[in-house]
């Protein structure tokens, strides 16, 4: 009995674990650093475009963990990180740090770091950027300090959404739906009106064609009747004349019977 209870409990725990794993909507993303370069004096060791990774995918639990190597160090001062992130948005006028042209460029310092690793947290990123809306971020750069030459080796971004969540601009699109419905309704109404208008025209054309056919039929019947009547009259006249003969003495037609 105890074995059955233990087995049931183990199965239940496994099922719950699988459900939790299945319901997880986030995952870790590894950035390709094969094209990373050595950099110094605020130079860029690696540029990550929005096509490679959209910063809007990060969540409140996300961390950007990177490893790097120091190729040359001018000063051994670990009071400041030897690596940082630069976030660039080419057009974001709603951001408080936007310049006159609507561009943003801010540096993010890691909360935890040493000579080979640095970890950037979501909170530090959005505070430095001035907004939680990263939809217009075009690039993320790994930048070097003035005191060393560094090169990034790996970057892992934890707890990322599979896609960028819908922004306010995206959710505002349903406002245009009523206009589309109105337009469709108008089009349907117009179509019905056109159909209604077309039906009388078809009916009138049918009536006109029927009337023309009837008139032609009556004309044909009248002509045939007239010809028949004329033939009958001619026949009667000819028949009557055939019973008489012309008298040259009197100059008149006389009955053939009287001539006998």
Secondary structure, DSSP 8 states (H G I E B T S, - for coil): -HHHHHHHHHHHHHHHHHHHHHH--EEEEEE--TT---B-TT-EEEEEETTT--GGGB-TT-EEEEEEEEEEES---TTS-SEEEEEEESS-TTSTT--TTS-EEEEEE-SEE-SSEEEEEHHHHHHHHT-S--TTEEEEEEEE-SSEEEEEEEEEEEEEESS----HHHHGGGGGHHHHHHHHHHHHHHHHHHHHHHHHHHHHHHHHHHHHHHHHHHHHHHHHHHHHHHHHHHHHHHHHHHTEEEETTTTEEEEHHHH-
